[in-house]
Amino acid sequence: MIRTTITALAIATSAIATPALADSAKAYCEMVRTNGEILKGSCTWSQMQGNVYIDNFNHYAFAFPAAEEGKTYERTNREGAGPSFKRPGYVINVYWEKPVREPGGI
């Protein structure tokens, strides 16, 4: 009985200690602010359980929780490109490949 309890406890502890991994990919992001300013560059896209994270984008990081969609931001899935996220003040467009009109690679 003690051995079963220790084994169950070890399994439960390892499940808690092991974080769920998000799907992540290198991408290209473009932020268009309402004042017309545009910021472009490589970024890291990750998604876990519907929650989206954009990191390493010109020293910025963004979180788009699934529970907030339609409340604090709008998501648009664009055919042939990545999604777009709109919040008051800016829109972030995600591209899986750097647009041809941009010099250099991702």
C-alpha positions in Angstrom: 0.0 0.0 0.0 2.8 2.4 0.8 4.5 1.6 -2.5 1.3 2.3 -4.4 0.8 5.6 -2.6 4.4 6.7 -3.3 4.1 5.8 -7.0 0.8 7.6 -7.3 2.3 10.7 -5.6 5.4 10.6 -7.9 3.2 10.4 -11.0 1.0 13.3 -9.7 4.1 15.4 -8.9 5.7 14.8 -12.3 2.5 15.8 -14.0 2.4 19.1 -12.1 6.1 19.8 -12.6 5.9 19.2 -16.4 4.4 22.2 -18.1 2.3 21.8 -21.2 4.2 22.7 -24.3 2.8 25.3 -26.7 3.0 24.9 -30.5 5.5 27.6 -31.5 6.9 28.8 -34.8 9.2 31.5 -36.1 7.1 34.0 -38.0 7.1 37.6 -39.3 5.0 40.2 -37.6 3.8 43.7 -38.6 2.2 46.0 -36.1 0.2 48.9 -37.5 -0.7 51.6 -35.0 -3.7 53.9 -35.4 -1.4 56.8 -35.7 0.1 55.3 -38.9 3.3 54.0 -37.3 4.3 50.6 -38.6 6.7 48.2 -36.8 7.9 45.1 -38.7 10.2 42.2 -37.8 10.6 38.6 -37.0 8.7 37.2 -34.0 7.9 33.9 -32.3 4.3 32.7 -32.5 3.0 30.2 -30.0 -0.5 28.9 -29.3 -1.7 26.7 -26.4 -5.3 25.7 -25.8 -6.5 28.6 -28.0 -4.3 31.2 -26.2 -1.9 33.0 -28.5 1.4 34.5 -27.6 3.7 36.7 -29.8 7.2 37.1 -28.4 10.5 38.4 -29.5 8.9 41.0 -31.7 11.3 44.0 -31.5 11.5 43.5 -27.7 7.7 43.3 -27.3 5.6 40.4 -26.2 1.8 40.1 -26.6 -0.8 37.7 -25.2 -4.2 37.1 -26.7 -6.1 34.9 -24.3 -8.9 32.8 -25.9 -11.3 33.9 -23.2 -10.8 37.6 -24.2 -11.5 37.1 -27.9 -14.3 39.4 -28.9 -14.0 41.4 -25.6 -10.5 43.0 -25.6 -9.4 42.0 -29.1 -10.7 40.7 -32.5 -9.0 37.8 -34.3 -9.2 37.4 -38.1 -7.8 34.3 -39.8 -6.4 35.4 -43.1 -6.2 32.9 -46.0 -2.6 32.5 -47.2 -1.1 34.3 -44.2 -1.2 34.1 -40.5 -3.9 35.6 -38.3 -4.5 39.2 -37.5 -5.2 40.6 -34.0 -6.9 44.0 -33.5 -6.9 45.9 -30.2 -7.7 49.5 -29.6 -4.6 51.4 -30.9 -3.1 48.8 -33.1 -3.4 45.7 -35.3 -0.8 42.9 -35.4 -0.6 40.9 -38.6 1.3 37.6 -38.5 2.8 36.1 -41.6 4.2 32.5 -41.8 6.7 33.7 -44.4 8.2 37.1 -44.8 6.2 39.0 -47.4 8.0 39.2 -50.8 8.0 43.0 -50.6 10.2 42.9 -47.5 14.0 42.6 -47.9 15.8 39.7 -46.2 14.4 36.4 -44.7 12.7 35.6 -41.5 
